[in-house]
Amino acid sequence: GLLKDPGSDAWVTVLSSLDCKYSFEPQAIPCSITWRRNMPSPLSAPDGPAVKTEEEKEVLVLVEPEDFLKRLFSLTQPDLNQVLPLAGLEGSSTKTYSLAVVGLDAYRRYPVFVPLVGVLRVTPLSLLLQALVVLQLWGNIEVVFLDTWQEFGQHVSALTKAIAKRPYKRQLESQELPFCAAGAWASGVRVEKDGTGLWQVWKRQIQQFNRVSPATAAAIAEAYPSPSLLLQAYEECSTEDEKRLLLSDIPVKSDVSGKDRRVGPDLSRRIYLFMVSTDPDLVLDLSA
């Protein structure tokens, strides 16, 4: 059982470290663990309790290794009642069951296992895999094998945390494109149907180059308000050097010193190569 084994206090210790309440109560399925969540009561019932308790759908059942091995033959038939007493349980079809077997390695030479393997003419590992397939396909039941009670406690801890975080994850998934949320803090720029915002997008694209300040990006975007206008300016240049230095003399206003500076030849060269080069392996920033 959950508390009968001498080493079972190890998983209770792990459970005590969680930020949640737990209790030991009689269950419809022996040696099983269920979860309950406290939820705010609906506003339509002002006289009722402020918090209501709802039971989660997950049920973890601890199966003794000896019992698990004895039931292997019954699993060759599609009768899951041989594994779990589900037939008489109300609402059992809405539950999600999983099995945990602690210390199965110690029972691999169990006497009942040997004649069973001889009758079926299969290896112990093959028989075990067949049982897992039947459980997964017919009952959608997952089985986890654990060596120690400490590992069992860690498994219960992981399940508890996953169940606790489920409402939060559902809320995130229900939001439409949460990574592109509109707001001043967001990295994206909202572009309207009339083109408003395109200049901001172009400026931020320039700012993605290494060592480019917002003031420098704004100065280049003001001189050439769109990528197409910059490409047109490159086409009008007569020499390659003129194209590379096209942006170098654009003045940049500094908010710190108050003195104007220039974009400079290095950044001008990098932007030019980025705009016209077709080499995917080209290194733009030679000082990086």
Secondary structure, DSSP 8 states (H G I E B T S, - for coil): -TTTSTTTHHHHHHHHTSSS-------SSTTEEEEEEEEE--TT-TTS-SEEEEEEEEEEEE--HHHHHHTTTGGGSS-GGGTS--TT-TTGGG-EEEEEEE-GGGGTT-TTHHHHHHHHT--HHHHHHHHHHHHHHHH--EEEEESSHHHHHHHHHHHHHHHHHHHHHHHHHHSSSGGG--STTSSS----TT-TTHHHHHHHHHHTSTT--HHHHHHHHHHSSSHHHHHHHHHH-SSHHHHHTTTTT-EEE-TTT--EEE--HHHHHHHHHHHH---TT--S-TT-
